[in-house]
Amino acid sequence: MKVAIVVLVLAVASVSVYAETCSSVHDCLVTGCNHGGSLVCDIDGKCTCDSGHNCTDGENVGIFCRSNQRCRDWYDSSTHHRCECADTHNLHCIDSQCKCGYPPN
């Protein structure tokens, strides 16, 4: 019984050190969110929590892209954004990342 507890403690410790990887939010089995956050699979393929904050200029909303239209289509069909973009016309594909607005100069 003591061995089982030690193995369980080590498993939990290893999960807390290494971020859970994902290709969609459905892959996030261990990661959880506190109040006010929603679980997302971020652009780096890691399970994380989205705070629902408004995007700053040039902030990555959470998906790889090839076109501005891909950003808008994904944003409109998904509820798992890293941040909230006030106007979807401000979504742009910059360096293969969907961003809200343009980065500041």
ChimeraX attribute file (.defattr): number of C-alpha atoms within 10 A of each C-alpha:
attribute: neighborCount
match mode: 1-to-1
recipient: residues
	/A:1	5
	/A:2	7
	/A:3	8
	/A:4	9
	/A:5	10
	/A:6	11
	/A:7	11
	/A:8	12
	/A:9	11
	/A:10	12
	/A:11	11
	/A:12	12
	/A:13	11
	/A:14	11
	/A:15	12
	/A:16	12
	/A:17	8
	/A:18	9
	/A:19	15
	/A:20	17
	/A:21	18
	/A:22	19
	/A:23	14
	/A:24	13
	/A:25	18
	/A:26	11
	/A:27	15
	/A:28	19
	/A:29	11
	/A:30	11
	/A:31	18
	/A:32	13
	/A:33	13
	/A:34	9
	/A:35	6
	/A:36	9
	/A:37	14
	/A:38	17
	/A:39	21
	/A:40	26
	/A:41	25
	/A:42	24
	/A:43	17
	/A:44	12
	/A:45	17
	/A:46	20
	/A:47	25
	/A:48	22
	/A:49	20
	/A:50	20
	/A:51	17
	/A:52	16
	/A:53	12
	/A:54	13
	/A:55	18
	/A:56	17
	/A:57	14
	/A:58	18
	/A:59	21
	/A:60	25
	/A:61	24
	/A:62	23
	/A:63	22
	/A:64	19
	/A:65	19
	/A:66	14
	/A:67	15
	/A:68	19
	/A:69	16
	/A:70	17
	/A:71	26
	/A:72	20
	/A:73	11
	/A:74	16
	/A:75	20
	/A:76	10
	/A:77	8
	/A:78	9
	/A:79	13
	/A:80	21
	/A:81	24
	/A:82	25
	/A:83	19
	/A:84	20
	/A:85	23
	/A:86	12
	/A:87	10
	/A:88	17
	/A:89	13
	/A:90	16
	/A:91	26
	/A:92	25
	/A:93	22
	/A:94	19
	/A:95	10
	/A:96	14
	/A:97	22
	/A:98	28
	/A:99	28
	/A:100	27
	/A:101	22
	/A:102	15
	/A:103	12
	/A:104	8
	/A:105	3
